[in-house]
Amino acid sequence: MDKEIGYRTDAMLHQAKKSVDALFGEGYAEKHPELVAGFLVAASNNTMAVALEGVAVELVRKSKPS
């Protein structure tokens, strides 16, 4: 696995725990890993959407006549 991807995933995991605990109380993330998993899925989907938007913008830019 690419190291940068690993670092980003690790950061997302820590942010998920921090966010879940901040919202529902300390220790909630540990007791409800499904919320952490859902957070990670949402964060991953958002990251992918931003990446795809960048690709789409670049494709449109390249397809326009100069």
C-alpha positions as CSV (number, residue, x, y, z in Angstrom):
1,M,0.0,0.0,0.0
2,D,1.2,3.5,-0.8
3,K,2.6,5.1,2.4
4,E,0.6,8.3,1.8
5,I,-2.6,6.4,1.5
6,G,-1.8,4.6,4.7
7,Y,-1.1,7.9,6.5
8,R,-4.4,9.4,5.2
9,T,-6.4,6.3,6.3
10,D,-4.8,6.5,9.7
11,A,-5.6,10.2,10.0
12,M,-9.2,9.4,9.0
13,L,-9.5,6.6,11.6
14,H,-8.2,8.9,14.4
15,Q,-10.5,11.7,13.2
16,A,-13.5,9.3,13.2
17,K,-12.8,8.2,16.8
18,K,-12.4,11.8,17.9
19,S,-15.5,13.0,16.1
20,V,-17.7,10.1,17.4
21,D,-16.5,10.6,20.9
22,A,-16.9,14.3,20.7
23,L,-20.5,13.9,19.6
24,F,-21.6,11.0,21.8
25,G,-19.2,11.0,24.7
26,E,-15.8,9.6,25.5
27,G,-15.5,5.9,24.8
28,Y,-18.5,5.7,22.5
29,A,-16.5,5.0,19.4
30,E,-14.8,2.0,21.0
31,K,-18.2,0.6,22.0
32,H,-19.8,1.3,18.6
33,P,-17.2,0.5,15.9
34,E,-20.0,0.5,13.3
35,L,-20.1,4.3,13.7
36,V,-16.4,4.6,13.1
37,A,-16.7,2.3,10.1
38,G,-19.6,4.5,8.7
39,F,-17.5,7.6,9.2
40,L,-14.6,6.0,7.3
41,V,-16.9,5.0,4.5
42,A,-18.2,8.5,4.3
43,A,-14.8,10.1,4.4
44,S,-13.5,7.7,1.7
45,N,-16.5,8.5,-0.5
46,N,-15.9,12.3,0.0
47,T,-12.2,11.8,-0.9
48,M,-13.1,9.9,-4.0
49,A,-15.7,12.5,-5.1
50,V,-13.2,15.3,-4.8
51,A,-10.7,13.3,-6.8
52,L,-13.2,12.5,-9.5
53,E,-14.3,16.1,-9.7
54,G,-10.7,17.1,-10.4
55,V,-10.5,14.5,-13.1
56,A,-13.7,15.6,-14.7
57,V,-12.7,19.3,-14.6
58,E,-9.4,18.4,-16.3
59,L,-11.1,16.3,-19.0
60,V,-13.5,19.2,-19.8
61,R,-10.7,21.6,-19.9
62,K,-8.7,19.4,-22.3
63,S,-11.7,18.8,-24.5
64,K,-12.3,22.4,-25.2
65,P,-10.7,23.8,-28.4
66,S,-7.8,26.2,-27.7
